[in-house]
Amino acid sequence: MAAISREEVAHLARLSRLAVTEEELDRFAGQLDVILQSVARVGEVAAEDIPPTSHSVPLTNVYRDDVPVPSLTQDEALSGAPDAYEGRFRVPRILDEEE
């Protein structure tokens, strides 16, 4: 697996709206590379006869009753948004629509 580059870390930081310094780009690139290598190693040792699991112990009755509670108004919810339009969150387009 190829190491993650500083440019990829900078791109991820921009997508996450994080301001990072040049030193942090180097440090994060190394840290993320270690994480990605560790995930790749887990994938190498995973055996086909072991079923995938989401929890180490079985969970039962994990759902709570759906009870309405007071929540944010539309204006409160949009108050922290970088951009809003007609009462909605406005986000950059990431996919081109096919015509």
C-alpha positions as CSV (number, residue, x, y, z in Angstrom):
1,M,0.0,0.0,0.0
2,A,1.4,3.4,-0.9
3,A,2.0,5.9,1.8
4,I,-0.4,8.8,2.2
5,S,1.1,12.0,0.8
6,R,1.2,15.5,2.3
7,E,-1.1,16.6,-0.5
8,E,-3.7,14.0,0.4
9,V,-3.5,15.1,4.1
10,A,-3.9,18.7,3.0
11,H,-6.9,17.7,0.8
12,L,-8.5,15.8,3.8
13,A,-7.9,18.8,6.0
14,R,-9.6,21.2,3.5
15,L,-12.6,18.8,3.2
16,S,-12.8,18.7,7.0
17,R,-12.4,22.5,7.2
18,L,-9.3,22.1,9.5
19,A,-6.5,24.6,9.5
20,V,-3.2,22.7,9.7
21,T,0.4,23.8,9.7
22,E,3.2,22.5,7.5
23,E,4.6,20.6,10.5
24,E,1.2,19.1,11.2
25,L,0.9,17.9,7.6
26,D,4.1,15.9,8.0
27,R,3.1,14.5,11.4
28,F,-0.5,13.6,10.3
29,A,0.8,12.0,7.1
30,G,3.0,9.7,9.2
31,Q,0.2,9.0,11.7
32,L,-2.4,8.3,9.0
33,D,0.1,6.0,7.2
34,V,0.6,3.9,10.3
35,I,-3.2,3.7,10.7
36,L,-3.7,2.6,7.1
37,Q,-0.9,0.0,7.3
38,S,-2.5,-1.4,10.5
39,V,-5.9,-1.7,8.8
40,A,-4.3,-3.4,5.8
41,R,-2.6,-5.9,8.2
42,V,-5.9,-6.7,9.8
43,G,-7.3,-7.4,6.3
44,E,-4.5,-9.7,5.5
45,V,-5.1,-12.0,8.6
46,A,-8.9,-12.0,8.4
47,A,-9.9,-15.6,7.8
48,E,-12.8,-16.5,5.5
49,D,-14.2,-18.9,8.1
50,I,-14.6,-16.1,10.7
51,P,-17.8,-14.1,10.2
52,P,-17.6,-10.3,10.3
53,T,-18.8,-8.7,13.5
54,S,-19.7,-5.2,14.7
55,H,-19.4,-6.0,18.4
56,S,-17.4,-8.4,20.4
57,V,-20.4,-9.5,22.4
58,P,-24.0,-10.0,21.2
59,L,-26.3,-7.0,21.8
60,T,-30.0,-7.3,22.5
61,N,-32.7,-4.7,23.1
62,V,-30.4,-1.9,22.1
63,Y,-33.3,0.3,20.8
64,R,-35.0,2.9,22.9
65,D,-38.5,4.1,22.5
66,D,-39.0,6.8,19.9
67,V,-40.2,9.6,22.0
68,P,-40.5,13.2,20.6
69,V,-38.5,15.7,22.5
70,P,-37.9,19.4,22.0
71,S,-35.2,20.2,19.5
72,L,-33.6,23.0,17.6
73,T,-35.6,25.4,15.5
74,Q,-34.6,25.7,11.9
75,D,-32.8,29.0,12.5
76,E,-30.9,27.5,15.4
77,A,-29.9,24.5,13.4
78,L,-28.6,26.7,10.5
79,S,-26.9,29.3,12.7
80,G,-23.6,27.4,12.7
81,A,-23.7,26.5,9.0
82,P,-21.1,28.0,6.7
83,D,-23.7,28.6,4.1
84,A,-27.5,28.3,4.1
85,Y,-30.1,28.9,1.3
86,E,-33.9,28.9,1.6
87,G,-33.8,27.4,5.1
88,R,-31.5,24.5,4.1
89,F,-27.8,23.7,4.5
90,R,-26.0,24.6,1.3
91,V,-23.1,22.3,0.4
92,P,-20.7,22.2,-2.5
93,R,-21.7,20.0,-5.4
94,I,-19.4,17.0,-5.5
95,L,-21.1,15.0,-8.3
96,D,-22.1,16.2,-11.8
97,E,-25.6,15.4,-12.8
98,E,-25.9,13.4,-16.0
99,E,-28.1,14.9,-18.7
